[in-house]
Amino acid sequence: MATLHNIKPENVLRVFERTGWINKGQRGSHVKLIKPGNPNILSIPVHKGKAIKIGLLKDQTRKSR
C-alpha cells in the first residue's frame, strides 16, 4: 500500500471540491469547505510551500463522511 506524503493543499482542495464540497472562502491561511447535508465544516490550511500532513488529512476525511 502506498503512503501519502507531501500533498499540496491545492490538490487536497481540488479533491474535496470534486466530491461535492463547496469552497466558502478563506480567512487568513485556512480555506473553509461546506457540503449540503453534512453538518461539518472542513478547514484546510494553505501555507505557501508547506504540505498537508497525513494526520490532518485523515481527520478531515473522517469528518467528510
MIKE-894179 format. One record per residue: residue number from 1; residue in three letters; z, y, x of N, C-alpha, C, O in turn. Coordinates in steps of 0.2 Angstrom, whole numbers, padded with zeros to 4 digits, always signed. Layout:
residues N
  resi  resn    npz    npy    npx   capz   capy   capx    cpz    cpy    cpx    opz    opy    opx
   NUM   ALA      Z      Y      X      Z      Y      X      Z      Y      X      Z      Y      X
...
***
This chain:
residues 65
  resi  resn    npz    npy    npx   capz   capy   capx    cpz    cpy    cpx    opz    opy    opx
     1   MET  +0000  -0006  +0004  +0000  +0000  +0000  +0000  +0006  +0004  +0004  +0007  +0009
     2   ALA  -0004  +0011  +0003  -0005  +0017  +0007  +0001  +0022  +0005  +0004  +0022  +0000
     3   THR  +0003  +0025  +0010  +0009  +0030  +0009  +0006  +0037  +0008  +0000  +0039  +0011
     4   LEU  +0009  +0041  +0004  +0007  +0048  +0003  +0011  +0053  +0008  +0017  +0052  +0009
     5   HIS  +0007  +0057  +0011  +0010  +0062  +0016  +0005  +0068  +0017  -0001  +0067  +0016
     6   ASN  +0007  +0073  +0018  +0003  +0079  +0020  -0001  +0081  +0014  -0007  +0082  +0015
     7   ILE  +0001  +0081  +0008  -0003  +0083  +0002  -0002  +0090  +0001  +0003  +0093  +0000
     8   LYS  -0008  +0093  +0000  -0009  +0100  +0000  -0007  +0102  -0008  -0009  +0099  -0012
     9   PRO  -0003  +0108  -0009  -0001  +0110  -0015  -0007  +0111  -0020  -0007  +0110  -0026
    10   GLU  -0013  +0113  -0017  -0019  +0115  -0021  -0021  +0108  -0024  -0023  +0108  -0030
    11   ASN  -0021  +0103  -0020  -0023  +0096  -0023  -0018  +0093  -0028  -0020  +0090  -0033
    12   VAL  -0012  +0094  -0027  -0007  +0092  -0032  -0008  +0096  -0039  -0008  +0093  -0044
    13   LEU  -0009  +0102  -0039  -0010  +0106  -0045  -0017  +0104  -0048  -0017  +0103  -0054
    14   ARG  -0022  +0103  -0044  -0028  +0100  -0047  -0027  +0094  -0051  -0030  +0093  -0056
    15   VAL  -0023  +0089  -0048  -0022  +0083  -0051  -0018  +0083  -0058  -0020  +0080  -0063
    16   PHE  -0013  +0087  -0058  -0009  +0089  -0064  -0013  +0092  -0069  -0013  +0090  -0075
    17   GLU  -0018  +0097  -0067  -0022  +0100  -0072  -0027  +0095  -0075  -0029  +0096  -0081
    18   ARG  -0029  +0091  -0071  -0034  +0086  -0074  -0031  +0081  -0079  -0034  +0078  -0083
    19   THR  -0024  +0080  -0078  -0021  +0076  -0083  -0018  +0079  -0089  -0014  +0076  -0092
    20   GLY  -0020  +0085  -0090  -0018  +0089  -0096  -0013  +0094  -0095  -0011  +0098  -0100
    21   TRP  -0010  +0095  -0089  -0005  +0101  -0088  -0009  +0107  -0088  -0014  +0108  -0085
    22   ILE  -0005  +0113  -0090  -0008  +0119  -0090  -0004  +0124  -0086  +0002  +0124  -0086
    23   ASN  -0008  +0127  -0081  -0005  +0132  -0077  -0003  +0138  -0081  -0007  +0142  -0083
    24   LYS  +0004  +0140  -0081  +0006  +0145  -0085  +0008  +0151  -0080  +0012  +0156  -0082
    25   GLY  +0005  +0151  -0074  +0006  +0157  -0069  +0011  +0155  -0063  +0013  +0149  -0063
    26   GLN  +0012  +0160  -0059  +0015  +0159  -0053  +0020  +0165  -0053  +0019  +0171  -0054
    27   ARG  +0026  +0163  -0051  +0032  +0168  -0049  +0034  +0167  -0042  +0037  +0161  -0041
    28   GLY  +0033  +0171  -0038  +0035  +0170  -0031  +0030  +0165  -0028  +0024  +0166  -0028
    29   SER  +0033  +0160  -0025  +0029  +0154  -0022  +0029  +0148  -0026  +0027  +0143  -0024
    30   HIS  +0030  +0148  -0033  +0030  +0142  -0037  +0026  +0143  -0043  +0026  +0148  -0046
    31   VAL  +0022  +0138  -0044  +0017  +0138  -0050  +0021  +0134  -0055  +0023  +0128  -0054
    32   LYS  +0021  +0137  -0061  +0024  +0133  -0067  +0018  +0130  -0071  +0013  +0133  -0073
    33   LEU  +0019  +0123  -0073  +0014  +0120  -0077  +0018  +0117  -0083  +0024  +0115  -0083
    34   ILE  +0014  +0118  -0089  +0017  +0115  -0095  +0012  +0110  -0098  +0006  +0111  -0097
    35   LYS  +0014  +0106  -0103  +0010  +0101  -0106  +0012  +0101  -0114  +0018  +0100  -0115
    36   PRO  +0007  +0102  -0118  +0009  +0101  -0125  +0012  +0095  -0127  +0009  +0089  -0125
    37   GLY  +0017  +0094  -0130  +0021  +0088  -0132  +0026  +0086  -0127  +0029  +0081  -0128
    38   ASN  +0026  +0089  -0121  +0031  +0087  -0116  +0036  +0093  -0115  +0033  +0099  -0114
    39   PRO  +0042  +0092  -0116  +0047  +0097  -0115  +0048  +0100  -0108  +0052  +0105  -0107
    40   ASN  +0046  +0096  -0103  +0047  +0098  -0096  +0043  +0103  -0094  +0037  +0104  -0096
    41   ILE  +0045  +0107  -0089  +0041  +0112  -0086  +0041  +0110  -0078  +0046  +0109  -0075
    42   LEU  +0035  +0109  -0076  +0034  +0107  -0069  +0034  +0113  -0064  +0030  +0118  -0066
    43   SER  +0037  +0113  -0059  +0037  +0119  -0054  +0035  +0116  -0047  +0039  +0113  -0044
    44   ILE  +0029  +0118  -0045  +0026  +0116  -0039  +0026  +0122  -0034  +0023  +0127  -0035
    45   PRO  +0030  +0121  -0028  +0030  +0126  -0023  +0023  +0126  -0019  +0020  +0121  -0017
    46   VAL  +0021  +0132  -0018  +0014  +0133  -0015  +0016  +0138  -0009  +0016  +0144  -0009
    47   HIS  +0018  +0135  -0003  +0019  +0139  +0003  +0014  +0138  +0008  +0012  +0132  +0009
    48   LYS  +0011  +0143  +0010  +0005  +0143  +0014  +0006  +0139  +0020  +0011  +0140  +0024
    49   GLY  +0002  +0134  +0021  +0002  +0129  +0027  +0007  +0124  +0027  +0008  +0120  +0032
    50   LYS  +0011  +0123  +0021  +0016  +0118  +0020  +0014  +0113  +0015  +0011  +0115  +0010
    51   ALA  +0015  +0106  +0017  +0013  +0101  +0012  +0018  +0100  +0007  +0024  +0102  +0008
    52   ILE  +0017  +0096  +0002  +0022  +0094  -0003  +0025  +0088  -0001  +0021  +0083  +0001
    53   LYS  +0031  +0087  -0001  +0035  +0081  +0002  +0035  +0076  -0004  +0035  +0078  -0010
    54   ILE  +0035  +0070  -0002  +0034  +0064  -0006  +0040  +0064  -0011  +0039  +0062  -0017
    55   GLY  +0046  +0066  -0010  +0052  +0066  -0014  +0051  +0071  -0020  +0052  +0069  -0026
    56   LEU  +0048  +0077  -0019  +0047  +0081  -0024  +0041  +0079  -0028  +0041  +0080  -0034
    57   LEU  +0036  +0076  -0025  +0030  +0074  -0029  +0032  +0068  -0034  +0030  +0068  -0040
    58   LYS  +0037  +0063  -0032  +0039  +0058  -0036  +0043  +0061  -0042  +0043  +0058  -0047
    59   ASP  +0048  +0066  -0040  +0052  +0069  -0045  +0047  +0072  -0051  +0049  +0071  -0057
    60   GLN  +0042  +0076  -0049  +0038  +0079  -0054  +0034  +0074  -0058  +0033  +0075  -0064
    61   THR  +0032  +0069  -0054  +0028  +0064  -0058  +0032  +0060  -0063  +0030  +0059  -0068
    62   ARG  +0039  +0059  -0061  +0043  +0056  -0066  +0044  +0060  -0072  +0044  +0058  -0078
    63   LYS  +0044  +0067  -0071  +0045  +0072  -0077  +0039  +0072  -0081  +0039  +0074  -0087
    64   SER  +0033  +0071  -0078  +0027  +0072  -0082  +0025  +0066  -0087  +0021  +0067  -0090
    65   ARG  +0029  +0061  -0087  +0028  +0056  -0092  +0030  +0057  -0099  +0030  +0053  -0103
***
